[in-house]
């Protein structure tokens, strides 16, 4: 069944938008839109995964949780993919805490439906494998960055990744939450933000960080951002030029424009 104007919200997720009409028509009836607030935990480590989540206007964080309860973000997922790839990799649980980083909308899909469609060996399988490769690159680079680079550079990396997914230069995140996300002390985040502010790269006030010089932030950042960004650029190219993809022109422009207006961002994996 060809996609229609009513599909506009779900098709803000680039992976879903890249599916051919035949696969989209099988999945669309099972996709449930959800809103979730920032900070909501969607899944705890070693919990059974009942659903996969396709973000449209939200960002999901995958957090490693240590024995003492401290957590560190190992990856973030936006509208380029889904949370729950372990469902099609032979696992039914996740080793990470899955939490909403930035509020927004996601589409939930039952695990059994995802596995069945993946098992058909069609476009969804190919796209999920490519997305997983990009996600693994992000996770491995985060491990390097957290060990080798300064808090200033880690903060720049996080800001750039978040901006890529939100398409905004203003981010809502307290220093305390950001410190927990990066796995560092709050004082370290405060000092790093002050340094970036003093050199004219960002402005910050309680709960909000505004990037005023993105080029400068990229220059200040370590190489980790460009390595991961390159992998996601290749992924986006795959989505954009997939021979399976039905053109977005199939969705009526006027209705899609309305649908693309910033919905209150929420989330759930």
C-alpha positions as CSV (number, residue, x, y, z in Angstrom):
1,X,0.0,0.0,0.0
2,X,1.6,3.4,-1.0
3,X,2.3,5.8,1.8
4,X,-0.1,8.6,2.4
5,X,-0.2,12.0,4.2
6,X,-1.3,10.2,7.4
7,X,2.1,8.4,7.5
8,X,4.0,11.7,7.7
9,X,4.8,11.6,11.4
10,X,6.2,8.1,11.3
11,X,8.2,8.8,8.2
12,X,10.2,11.4,10.0
13,X,12.2,8.3,11.1
14,X,14.7,7.9,8.3
15,X,14.9,4.2,8.5
16,X,11.2,3.8,8.2
17,X,11.1,6.3,5.3
18,X,13.7,4.2,3.4
19,X,11.5,1.1,3.4
20,X,9.8,0.0,0.1
21,X,6.0,0.3,0.0
22,X,5.6,-3.4,0.4
23,X,7.5,-3.6,3.7
24,X,6.1,-0.3,4.9
25,X,2.5,-1.5,4.4
26,X,3.2,-4.6,6.5
27,X,4.7,-2.6,9.4
28,X,2.6,0.5,9.5
29,X,-0.4,-1.2,11.2
30,X,1.7,-2.3,14.1
31,X,3.5,1.0,14.8
32,X,2.2,2.8,17.9
33,X,3.1,6.5,18.4
34,X,4.2,7.4,21.9
35,X,5.3,10.5,23.8
36,X,7.7,10.3,26.7
37,X,9.4,12.9,28.9
38,X,13.1,13.5,29.1
39,X,14.7,11.3,31.8
40,X,12.2,8.5,31.4
41,X,13.8,5.0,31.7
42,X,12.5,2.8,29.0
43,X,14.4,-0.4,29.9
44,X,16.8,-1.4,32.6
45,X,19.9,-3.5,32.1
46,X,19.3,-7.2,31.6
47,X,15.5,-6.7,31.2
48,X,13.5,-8.4,28.6
49,X,12.9,-6.4,25.5
50,X,9.2,-6.4,24.4
51,X,9.4,-3.6,21.9
52,X,11.7,-1.7,19.5
53,X,11.4,2.1,19.3
54,X,11.8,4.3,16.2
55,X,12.4,7.9,17.3
56,X,11.0,10.7,15.2
57,X,11.6,13.9,17.3
58,X,13.2,12.3,20.4
59,X,16.7,11.2,21.4
60,X,17.3,8.0,23.3
61,X,20.5,7.3,25.3
62,X,22.1,3.9,25.9
63,X,23.8,4.1,29.3
64,X,26.2,1.7,30.8
65,X,25.5,1.3,34.5
66,X,28.3,0.4,36.8
67,X,28.0,-1.8,40.0
68,X,27.9,1.4,42.2
69,X,25.0,2.8,40.2
70,X,27.0,5.4,38.2
71,X,26.1,5.6,34.5
72,X,27.9,6.7,31.3
73,X,26.3,7.2,27.9
74,X,27.7,4.8,25.3
75,X,25.5,5.9,22.4
76,X,22.6,8.1,21.4
77,X,19.9,7.3,18.9
78,X,17.7,9.7,17.0
79,X,15.5,9.5,13.9
80,X,18.3,7.8,12.0
81,X,17.4,4.4,13.4
82,X,15.8,2.5,16.3
83,X,16.5,1.4,19.9
84,X,16.4,-2.4,20.2
85,X,18.8,-3.8,17.6
86,X,19.6,-6.7,19.9
87,X,16.2,-8.1,19.2
88,X,17.3,-9.1,15.7
89,X,20.8,-10.1,16.8
90,X,19.7,-13.1,18.7
91,X,19.2,-11.4,22.1
92,X,16.1,-10.7,24.0
93,X,17.6,-8.4,26.6
94,X,19.8,-5.3,26.7
95,X,22.9,-4.8,28.8
96,X,22.3,-1.0,28.9
97,X,19.8,1.2,30.5
98,X,17.7,2.8,27.8
99,X,16.6,6.3,28.7
100,X,15.0,9.3,27.1
101,X,17.7,12.0,26.7
102,X,15.5,14.6,24.9
103,X,11.7,14.5,25.0
104,X,9.9,13.7,21.8
105,X,7.8,11.2,19.9
106,X,8.7,7.6,19.0
107,X,6.9,4.8,17.3
108,X,6.8,1.5,19.2
109,X,6.9,-1.9,17.4
110,X,6.4,-5.3,19.1
111,X,9.6,-7.4,19.1
112,X,7.9,-10.4,17.4
113,X,6.9,-8.2,14.4
114,X,10.4,-6.8,14.1
115,X,11.9,-10.3,14.2
116,X,9.4,-11.6,11.6
117,X,10.1,-8.8,9.2
118,X,13.8,-9.0,9.7
119,X,13.7,-12.7,9.0
120,X,12.2,-12.1,5.5
121,X,15.6,-10.9,4.4
122,X,14.3,-7.8,2.7
123,X,15.2,-4.1,2.8
124,X,14.5,-3.8,6.6
125,X,17.1,-6.4,7.3
126,X,19.7,-4.7,5.1
127,X,19.0,-1.2,6.6
128,X,19.1,-2.6,10.2
129,X,22.5,-4.2,9.6
130,X,23.9,-1.0,8.3
131,X,22.4,1.0,11.2
132,X,23.9,-1.5,13.6
133,X,27.3,-1.0,12.1
134,X,27.1,2.7,12.6
135,X,25.8,2.2,16.1
136,X,28.8,-0.1,17.0
137,X,31.2,2.6,15.6
138,X,29.6,5.2,17.9
139,X,29.8,2.8,20.9
140,X,33.5,1.9,20.3
141,X,34.5,5.6,19.7
142,X,32.7,6.6,22.9
143,X,34.9,4.2,24.8
144,X,38.0,5.7,23.3
145,X,36.8,9.3,23.9
146,X,35.8,8.7,27.5
147,X,39.2,7.3,28.3
148,X,41.5,9.5,26.2
149,X,40.0,12.9,25.8
150,X,39.3,15.9,28.0
151,X,35.9,16.7,29.5
152,X,35.8,19.8,27.3
153,X,36.2,17.7,24.1
154,X,33.7,15.1,25.4
155,X,31.2,17.9,26.0
156,X,31.8,19.2,22.4
157,X,31.2,15.7,21.0
158,X,28.0,15.3,23.0
159,X,26.7,18.8,21.8
160,X,27.4,18.0,18.2
161,X,25.8,14.6,18.3
162,X,22.7,16.1,19.9
163,X,22.5,19.0,17.5
164,X,22.7,16.6,14.6
165,X,19.6,14.7,15.9
166,X,17.6,17.7,17.1
167,X,18.4,20.0,14.2
168,X,18.6,22.8,16.8
169,X,21.4,24.9,18.3
170,X,19.7,25.0,21.7
171,X,19.7,22.0,24.0
172,X,17.9,21.5,27.2
173,X,20.0,19.6,29.8
174,X,21.2,20.5,33.3
175,X,24.8,20.2,34.2
176,X,23.9,17.5,36.7
177,X,22.2,15.3,34.2
178,X,24.9,16.0,31.6
179,X,27.5,15.0,34.2
180,X,25.7,11.7,34.8
181,X,25.4,11.1,31.0
182,X,29.1,11.6,30.4
183,X,30.1,9.8,33.6
184,X,32.0,12.7,35.1
185,X,31.7,15.0,38.1
186,X,29.2,17.9,37.9
187,X,32.1,20.4,38.6
188,X,33.9,19.1,35.6
189,X,30.9,19.8,33.3
190,X,30.5,23.3,34.9
191,X,34.2,24.1,34.2
192,X,34.1,22.7,30.7
193,X,31.0,24.8,29.9
194,X,32.7,27.8,31.3
195,X,35.7,27.3,29.1
196,X,33.6,26.9,25.9
197,X,31.6,30.0,26.9
198,X,34.7,32.1,27.5
199,X,36.0,31.4,24.0
200,X,32.7,32.3,22.5
201,X,31.5,28.8,21.4
202,X,28.4,28.5,23.6
203,X,26.1,30.3,25.9
204,X,24.6,28.6,28.9
205,X,22.1,29.3,31.6
206,X,20.2,27.0,33.9
207,X,19.1,24.0,32.0
208,X,19.9,25.3,28.6
209,X,23.0,25.3,26.4
210,X,23.0,27.3,23.1
211,X,25.8,26.7,20.6
212,X,26.6,30.0,18.9
213,X,29.7,28.8,16.9
214,X,29.2,25.3,15.6
215,X,32.3,25.5,13.4
216,X,34.3,26.5,16.4
217,X,32.9,23.6,18.5
218,X,33.8,21.1,15.7
219,X,37.4,22.5,15.6
220,X,37.6,22.3,19.4
221,X,36.3,18.8,19.5
222,X,38.4,15.6,19.3
223,X,38.5,13.4,16.2
224,X,35.8,11.1,17.7
225,X,32.9,13.2,16.4
226,X,34.2,13.2,12.8
227,X,34.8,9.5,12.8
228,X,31.3,8.7,14.0
229,X,29.7,11.4,11.8
230,X,31.4,10.0,8.8
231,X,29.8,6.6,9.5
232,X,26.4,8.1,10.0
233,X,26.7,10.2,6.8
234,X,27.3,6.9,4.9
235,X,24.2,5.5,6.6
236,X,22.1,8.5,5.6
237,X,23.4,8.1,2.1
238,X,22.2,4.5,2.1
239,X,18.8,5.7,3.2
240,X,18.6,8.5,0.7
241,X,19.7,6.5,-2.3
242,X,18.3,3.0,-1.4
243,X,16.8,1.5,-4.6
244,X,14.1,0.1,-2.3
245,X,13.0,3.5,-1.1
246,X,9.7,5.0,-2.1
247,X,10.2,8.8,-2.7
248,X,9.0,11.1,0.0
249,X,7.1,12.9,-2.7
250,X,4.6,10.1,-2.3
251,X,3.5,11.9,0.9
252,X,1.5,15.0,0.2
253,X,3.7,17.9,0.8
254,X,1.3,20.2,2.6
255,X,0.2,17.6,5.1
256,X,3.8,16.5,5.7
257,X,4.9,20.0,6.3
258,X,2.2,20.3,9.0
259,X,3.3,17.0,10.5
260,X,6.9,18.1,10.6
261,X,6.2,21.0,12.8
262,X,8.0,20.5,16.1
263,X,5.9,18.3,18.1
264,X,6.7,18.3,21.8
265,X,9.6,16.0,22.0
266,X,9.2,12.8,24.1
267,X,10.3,9.2,24.1
268,X,10.8,5.4,24.9
269,X,13.5,1.6,23.5
